[in-house]
Amino acid sequence: MTMNYDVKLNTPFTAKLPANKLSGELTGSLSRSRKFLARVINTKEGDDGLSHSRFVQAIATNLGATLPFTRSLADMSEKIFLEFFEGIIFCYMPVLMGSKLAKSKIFSKAASTPAAKAALVLGCAAVPAAGYALSFAKNLFTLKVFKKCDFSNVVNLDKNKKETPELQKKVEKSAKSHIRNSAIAAAAGLAASLALAGRSGKTVQKASEVFLNPGRKLYEHLEKRGTKVSNGLKSFLDSYGSLDFARKSDGTPGLGKGQLGLTVTAAVCGYFGAAKDRGRLDVMEVATRLPVIALYTIFGSELLDSGFKKYLFKNKKYTEILTKDEKGALKTASLNDIPEIAKKSGKSINELFKGKAVIAMVPFLFSLLAVGAFISGMSRVWTQYRYKRGVGNDNFTKAQVQPQARNPLQSRVPTPVKTLYEFIQE
């Protein structure tokens, strides 16, 4: 994915880069439907491609694919509330805050210095703070709207179970406390950013460089000690190990992959904290699905995308579009390169565009459909199973588990499959 990402710490936000627009030569050769697809691909690979693609993945995977598996109106409302605001916080809030702060005098005066950039990042501390607080806000939303806080009631596992006032007070108190503390952390980050923005000492500048890109400092340190670091690992650490903003073509801040990773990590902590307030069953459901969701939110379809490209290259598919650079890394030609490639290769623009569309969209679309359905179905099955076994079920008694005739082959089945077999038998 082309992000126009500049990892140099001394690059000012005012630097102008070429705008990412589709050429008339390309669009003039495509049908109406393919023009639309070209715009989708261009948006995905453009300045805000990371924001847009991750937002679409979050909504489609964590919400669209999960709604058929919701177990009650409260459960469905929670998911809509959580995923919609989560997508905004993860994907757009850093860019909105960063752009707003970057235009202010205190940051724009020294925008090219590491200290000023570190101050800008600190000024956006409200983003991970909001990611952390969101799950507690979700608990409060469900309590106020549906008068429920016990997770087994929220997901409609026990229609006879009554809410306890003590638990409701505990959940409300905890939610308000964590939201308040998150607001304090955001304010502290902004105060620290204002104090740092005007500093210019060498020690402050060096410390700011480490803060902005600890991933780069890590592999530079390893190389100084004689450890060879691959170009692939360097690229990964420069992207995901950096808290600095990406650069848009107009020079304004864009969402960085490391920033997205930090916000998701903060949200994961909030997920578990909020789940703990509502009972062990909620914690276990979160633990079942959250690792996959978190990794998918951070990396999207990139891992699948990489494997798909290797498969296509190995089988000599779309060789005009998919090539290797001087370092041996696979790269895909941009949309605006297609007309020139068509002239050199003798193939039509439409034929080459088809290859570009396959490479760009197949892993992306497959991940949207497959990951969400898998996570949602798995979470629902295992939560129901745990509840039947007594986890979070106050009305459970051992007598409810009836002995069953053992299948002679059952003892040979590996443990996870064996457990699932028992659940199906019930």
C-alpha positions as CSV (number, residue, x, y, z in Angstrom):
1,M,0.0,0.0,0.0
2,T,1.4,3.4,-1.0
3,M,1.1,5.7,1.9
4,N,3.7,8.4,1.0
5,Y,5.1,7.7,4.5
6,D,8.3,9.6,5.3
7,V,10.1,8.2,8.3
8,K,12.7,11.0,8.4
9,L,12.2,12.9,11.6
10,N,13.4,16.2,10.1
11,T,10.8,16.3,7.3
12,P,8.4,19.2,8.0
13,F,4.6,18.9,7.6
14,T,4.7,21.7,5.1
15,A,6.6,19.5,2.5
16,K,4.6,19.2,-0.7
17,L,4.3,15.7,-2.3
18,P,2.6,14.8,-5.6
19,A,-1.1,14.5,-5.4
20,N,-2.6,11.1,-5.9
21,K,-5.1,11.5,-8.7
22,L,-6.2,9.2,-11.5
23,S,-5.0,10.1,-15.0
24,G,-7.4,10.7,-17.8
25,E,-5.6,8.3,-20.0
26,L,-6.4,5.5,-17.5
27,T,-10.1,6.4,-16.8
28,G,-10.8,7.1,-20.4
29,S,-10.1,3.5,-21.3
30,L,-12.3,1.9,-18.5
31,S,-16.0,1.1,-18.4
32,R,-18.2,2.9,-15.8
33,S,-18.0,0.0,-13.3
34,R,-14.2,-0.3,-13.7
35,K,-13.9,3.5,-13.2
36,F,-15.7,3.1,-9.9
37,L,-13.4,0.2,-8.9
38,A,-10.4,2.3,-9.9
39,R,-11.5,5.0,-7.5
40,V,-12.0,2.5,-4.7
41,I,-8.5,1.2,-5.3
42,N,-7.1,4.7,-5.5
43,T,-8.7,5.7,-2.3
44,K,-7.4,2.5,-0.6
45,E,-3.8,3.3,-1.8
46,G,-4.0,7.1,-1.4
47,D,-3.1,9.6,1.4
48,D,-5.9,8.5,3.7
49,G,-5.8,4.9,2.5
50,L,-4.9,3.5,5.9
51,S,-7.7,5.4,7.6
52,H,-10.4,4.5,5.0
53,S,-9.4,0.8,4.6
54,R,-9.1,0.1,8.3
55,F,-12.5,1.8,8.9
56,V,-14.2,-0.3,6.2
57,Q,-12.6,-3.4,7.6
58,A,-13.6,-2.5,11.2
59,I,-17.2,-1.8,10.2
60,A,-17.6,-4.8,7.8
61,T,-15.8,-7.3,10.0
62,N,-16.5,-6.3,13.6
63,L,-20.0,-5.1,12.9
64,G,-21.5,-6.2,9.6
65,A,-20.4,-9.8,9.9
66,T,-21.3,-9.9,13.6
67,L,-24.8,-8.6,13.6
68,P,-26.4,-11.9,12.5
69,F,-24.8,-13.5,15.6
70,T,-26.1,-11.0,18.1
71,R,-28.1,-12.6,20.9
72,S,-30.4,-9.7,22.1
73,L,-31.3,-6.1,21.3
74,A,-28.8,-5.0,24.1
75,D,-26.1,-7.1,22.5
76,M,-26.7,-5.7,19.1
77,S,-26.9,-2.1,20.4
78,E,-23.6,-2.6,22.2
79,K,-21.9,-3.8,19.1
80,I,-23.2,-0.9,16.9
81,F,-22.2,1.6,19.6
82,L,-18.8,0.2,20.2
83,E,-17.7,-0.6,16.6
84,F,-19.0,2.7,15.1
85,F,-17.2,4.9,17.6
86,E,-14.2,2.7,17.7
87,G,-13.8,3.0,13.9
88,I,-13.9,6.8,14.2
89,I,-11.4,6.9,17.1
90,F,-9.0,4.4,15.6
91,C,-9.0,5.7,12.0
92,Y,-10.0,9.3,11.9
93,M,-9.5,11.0,15.3
94,P,-5.7,11.0,15.1
95,V,-5.8,12.8,11.7
96,L,-8.4,15.3,12.7
97,M,-6.6,16.2,15.9
98,G,-3.2,16.2,14.3
99,S,-4.2,18.4,11.5
100,K,-5.9,20.8,13.9
101,L,-2.9,21.1,16.2
102,A,-0.4,21.3,13.3
103,K,-2.1,24.5,12.1
104,S,-1.7,26.2,15.5
105,K,1.2,28.7,15.9
106,I,3.0,26.8,18.7
107,F,3.5,23.7,16.5
108,S,3.8,25.2,13.0
109,K,6.7,27.5,14.0
110,A,9.1,24.5,14.5
111,A,7.3,21.7,12.7
112,S,10.5,20.1,11.4
113,T,12.1,19.5,14.7
114,P,11.8,16.2,16.6
115,A,10.6,18.0,19.7
116,A,7.8,19.7,17.9
117,K,6.7,16.5,16.3
118,A,6.8,14.7,19.6
119,A,4.8,17.5,21.1
120,L,2.2,17.1,18.4
121,V,1.9,13.4,19.1
122,L,1.6,14.0,22.8
123,G,-1.1,16.6,22.0
124,C,-3.1,13.8,20.5
125,A,-3.0,11.7,23.7
126,A,-6.8,12.0,23.8
127,V,-6.9,9.3,21.0
128,P,-5.6,6.3,22.9
129,A,-7.3,7.6,26.0
130,A,-10.6,7.6,24.2
131,G,-9.9,4.1,22.8
132,Y,-9.4,2.9,26.4
133,A,-12.5,4.7,27.8
134,L,-14.8,3.5,25.0
135,S,-15.5,0.0,26.5
136,F,-16.4,1.6,29.8
137,A,-18.7,4.1,28.0
138,K,-20.3,1.0,26.3
139,N,-21.0,-0.5,29.8
140,L,-22.6,2.7,30.9
141,F,-24.6,3.0,27.8
142,T,-26.1,-0.5,28.2
143,L,-26.8,0.1,31.9
144,K,-28.6,3.3,31.3
145,V,-30.6,2.3,28.2
146,F,-31.3,-1.4,28.9
147,K,-30.9,-1.5,32.7
148,K,-28.5,-4.4,32.3
149,C,-24.9,-5.0,33.4
150,D,-24.6,-8.7,34.0
151,F,-23.2,-10.1,30.8
152,S,-25.3,-13.3,30.8
153,N,-28.4,-11.0,30.8
154,V,-27.0,-8.7,28.2
155,V,-26.5,-11.6,25.7
156,N,-29.8,-13.2,26.8
157,L,-28.3,-16.5,28.2
158,D,-30.6,-16.7,31.2
159,K,-34.1,-15.1,30.9
160,N,-34.9,-15.8,34.6
161,K,-31.7,-14.2,36.0
162,K,-32.3,-10.9,37.9
163,E,-30.0,-7.9,37.9
164,T,-28.4,-7.1,41.2
165,P,-28.3,-3.4,42.4
166,E,-24.9,-4.0,43.9
167,L,-23.4,-5.1,40.6
168,Q,-25.1,-2.2,38.7
169,K,-23.6,0.3,41.2
170,K,-20.2,-1.2,40.8
171,V,-20.3,-1.2,37.0
172,E,-21.5,2.4,36.9
173,K,-18.9,3.6,39.4
174,S,-16.1,1.9,37.6
175,A,-17.2,3.2,34.2
176,K,-17.4,6.8,35.4
177,S,-14.1,6.5,37.2
178,H,-12.2,5.1,34.1
179,I,-13.8,7.7,31.8
180,R,-12.7,10.5,34.1
181,N,-9.2,9.2,34.4
182,S,-8.9,8.9,30.6
183,A,-9.9,12.5,30.3
184,I,-7.3,13.5,32.9
185,A,-4.6,11.5,30.9
186,A,-5.7,13.3,27.7
187,A,-5.4,16.7,29.4
188,A,-2.0,15.8,30.8
189,G,-0.8,14.8,27.3
190,L,-1.9,18.1,25.9
191,A,-0.2,20.0,28.8
192,A,3.0,18.1,28.2
193,S,2.9,18.8,24.5
194,L,2.5,22.5,25.0
195,A,5.5,22.5,27.4
196,L,7.6,20.5,24.9
197,A,6.8,22.3,21.7
198,G,9.0,25.3,22.4
199,R,12.1,23.3,23.6
200,S,15.2,23.1,21.4
201,G,18.0,21.6,23.6
202,K,20.0,18.6,22.2
203,T,19.0,16.3,25.0
204,V,15.3,17.1,24.4
205,Q,15.7,16.6,20.6
206,K,17.4,13.2,21.0
207,A,14.8,12.0,23.5
208,S,12.1,13.1,21.2
209,E,13.6,11.1,18.3
210,V,13.5,8.0,20.5
211,F,9.9,8.7,21.5
212,L,8.8,9.2,17.9
213,N,10.4,6.2,16.4
214,P,11.6,3.6,19.0
215,G,11.5,0.9,16.3
216,R,14.1,2.6,14.2
217,K,16.3,3.3,17.3
218,L,16.0,-0.4,18.1
219,Y,17.4,-1.7,14.8
220,E,20.0,1.0,14.6
221,H,21.2,-0.1,18.1
222,L,21.3,-3.7,16.9
223,E,23.3,-2.9,13.8
224,K,25.8,-1.0,15.9
225,R,26.3,-4.1,18.0
226,G,26.9,-6.1,14.8
227,T,23.5,-7.7,14.4
228,K,22.3,-7.9,10.8
229,V,18.7,-6.6,10.4
230,S,16.8,-7.5,7.2
231,N,15.3,-4.7,5.1
232,G,11.8,-6.3,5.7
233,L,12.2,-6.0,9.5
234,K,13.5,-2.4,9.1
235,S,10.5,-1.5,7.1
236,F,8.1,-3.1,9.6
237,L,9.8,-1.3,12.6
238,D,9.8,2.0,10.8
239,S,6.1,1.8,10.1
240,Y,4.6,0.0,13.2
241,G,7.4,1.0,15.6
242,S,6.8,4.7,15.0
243,L,4.4,7.1,16.8
244,D,5.0,9.8,14.2
245,F,2.3,10.9,11.8
246,A,2.4,9.8,8.2
247,R,2.6,12.6,5.5
248,K,-0.2,13.4,3.1
249,S,0.5,14.7,-0.3
250,D,-0.5,18.2,0.9
251,G,2.0,18.0,3.8
252,T,-0.6,17.6,6.5
253,P,-0.5,14.8,9.1
254,G,-1.9,11.4,8.2
255,L,-2.6,8.3,10.2
256,G,0.6,6.4,11.1
257,K,0.5,2.6,11.5
258,G,2.3,2.8,14.8
259,Q,-0.4,5.3,16.1
260,L,-3.1,2.9,15.1
261,G,-1.3,0.1,16.9
262,L,-1.0,2.2,20.1
263,T,-4.7,3.1,20.1
264,V,-5.7,-0.5,19.5
265,T,-3.5,-1.6,22.4
266,A,-5.0,1.0,24.7
267,A,-8.5,-0.2,23.6
268,V,-7.6,-3.8,24.3
269,C,-6.7,-2.9,27.9
270,G,-10.1,-1.1,28.2
271,Y,-11.9,-4.1,26.7
272,F,-10.6,-6.4,29.5
273,G,-11.1,-3.8,32.2
274,A,-14.7,-3.2,31.2
275,A,-15.4,-7.0,30.8
276,K,-14.0,-7.7,34.2
277,D,-16.6,-5.4,35.7
278,R,-19.4,-7.4,34.2
279,G,-18.3,-10.9,35.1
280,R,-16.0,-13.8,34.2
281,L,-18.1,-14.9,31.2
282,D,-17.6,-11.5,29.6
283,V,-13.8,-11.7,30.2
284,M,-13.6,-15.1,28.6
285,E,-15.6,-14.1,25.5
286,V,-13.3,-11.0,25.1
287,A,-10.3,-13.3,25.5
288,T,-11.6,-15.6,22.8
289,R,-12.1,-13.1,20.1
290,L,-10.1,-10.0,21.0
291,P,-6.6,-11.2,20.0
292,V,-7.7,-11.9,16.4
293,I,-9.7,-8.7,16.2
294,A,-6.9,-6.5,17.6
295,L,-4.3,-8.0,15.2
296,Y,-6.7,-7.7,12.3
297,T,-7.5,-4.0,13.1
298,I,-3.8,-3.2,13.2
299,F,-2.6,-5.2,10.2
300,G,-5.8,-5.5,8.2
301,S,-5.3,-7.8,5.2
302,E,-1.6,-7.0,4.9
303,L,-0.4,-10.5,5.9
304,L,-2.9,-12.1,3.5
305,D,-2.0,-9.5,0.9
306,S,1.7,-10.4,1.2
307,G,1.1,-14.1,0.9
308,F,-1.3,-13.6,-2.1
309,K,1.3,-11.6,-3.9
310,K,4.0,-14.2,-3.4
311,Y,1.6,-16.9,-4.7
312,L,0.9,-14.8,-7.8
313,F,4.5,-14.0,-8.5
314,K,5.6,-17.6,-8.0
315,N,3.0,-18.7,-10.6
316,K,4.0,-15.8,-12.9
317,K,0.6,-14.1,-12.8
318,Y,0.3,-10.4,-13.8
319,T,4.0,-10.1,-14.2
320,E,3.7,-6.6,-15.9
321,I,2.0,-5.3,-12.7
322,L,3.7,-7.3,-10.0
323,T,7.5,-7.1,-10.0
324,K,10.4,-7.1,-7.6
325,D,12.5,-4.0,-6.7
326,E,16.2,-3.7,-6.4
327,K,16.0,-5.1,-2.8
328,G,14.0,-8.1,-3.8
329,A,10.7,-6.9,-2.4
330,L,7.5,-7.4,-4.3
331,K,5.9,-4.2,-5.5
332,T,2.7,-3.5,-7.4
333,A,2.5,-0.8,-10.1
334,S,0.3,2.1,-9.3
335,L,-2.9,2.8,-11.3
336,N,-1.4,5.7,-13.1
337,D,1.5,3.5,-14.3
338,I,-0.8,1.2,-16.2
339,P,-1.1,3.3,-19.4
340,E,2.7,3.4,-19.8
341,I,3.0,-0.3,-19.0
342,A,0.4,-1.0,-21.6
343,K,2.4,0.8,-24.3
344,K,5.6,-1.1,-23.4
345,S,4.0,-4.6,-23.0
346,G,1.5,-4.4,-25.9
347,K,-1.4,-5.4,-23.6
348,S,-4.5,-3.4,-23.2
349,I,-5.2,-1.0,-20.3
350,N,-8.3,-3.0,-19.4
351,E,-6.3,-6.3,-19.2
352,L,-3.6,-4.7,-17.0
353,F,-6.2,-3.0,-14.8
354,K,-7.9,-6.4,-14.2
355,G,-4.6,-7.7,-12.8
356,K,-4.2,-4.6,-10.6
357,A,-7.8,-5.0,-9.3
358,V,-7.2,-8.7,-8.4
359,I,-4.0,-8.0,-6.5
360,A,-5.4,-5.0,-4.6
361,M,-8.9,-6.2,-3.8
362,V,-9.1,-10.0,-3.5
363,P,-7.2,-10.3,-0.1
364,F,-9.0,-7.2,1.1
365,L,-12.5,-8.5,0.3
366,F,-11.9,-12.0,1.4
367,S,-10.6,-10.8,4.8
368,L,-13.8,-8.7,5.3
369,L,-16.1,-11.7,4.9
370,A,-14.1,-14.5,6.4
371,V,-12.5,-13.0,9.5
372,G,-15.7,-11.4,10.9
373,A,-17.9,-14.4,10.4
374,F,-15.3,-16.7,12.0
375,I,-14.7,-14.5,15.0
376,S,-18.4,-13.9,15.7
377,G,-19.4,-17.6,15.3
378,M,-16.6,-18.8,17.4
379,S,-17.3,-16.3,20.2
380,R,-21.0,-17.2,20.3
381,V,-20.4,-21.0,20.3
382,W,-17.9,-20.9,23.1
383,T,-19.8,-18.4,25.3
384,Q,-22.9,-20.6,25.1
385,Y,-20.8,-23.7,25.9
386,R,-19.1,-22.0,28.9
387,Y,-22.4,-20.9,30.2
388,K,-23.9,-24.4,30.0
389,R,-20.8,-25.6,32.0
390,G,-21.5,-23.1,34.8
391,V,-19.3,-20.1,33.9
392,G,-21.1,-17.0,34.9
393,N,-24.4,-19.0,35.5
394,D,-25.7,-18.5,39.0
395,N,-28.5,-21.0,38.3
396,F,-26.1,-23.8,37.3
397,T,-26.0,-27.1,39.2
398,K,-23.9,-30.1,38.4
399,A,-27.0,-32.1,37.9
400,Q,-27.6,-30.2,34.7
401,V,-24.7,-31.9,33.1
402,Q,-26.1,-35.3,32.1
403,P,-23.7,-38.3,31.7
404,Q,-23.6,-39.5,28.1
405,A,-22.5,-42.7,26.4
406,R,-18.9,-42.3,25.4
407,N,-17.9,-42.6,21.8
408,P,-15.0,-45.2,21.7
409,L,-13.2,-42.8,19.2
410,Q,-13.7,-39.8,21.5
411,S,-10.6,-40.4,23.7
412,R,-8.4,-40.3,20.6
413,V,-9.6,-36.9,19.5
414,P,-7.4,-33.9,20.5
415,T,-8.6,-31.8,23.4
416,P,-10.1,-28.7,21.6
417,V,-11.9,-30.9,19.1
418,K,-13.1,-33.2,21.8
419,T,-14.6,-30.3,23.8
420,L,-16.4,-29.0,20.7
421,Y,-17.7,-32.6,20.1
422,E,-19.1,-32.6,23.6
423,F,-20.8,-29.3,23.0
424,I,-22.4,-30.5,19.8
425,Q,-23.6,-33.7,21.5
426,E,-25.4,-31.6,24.1
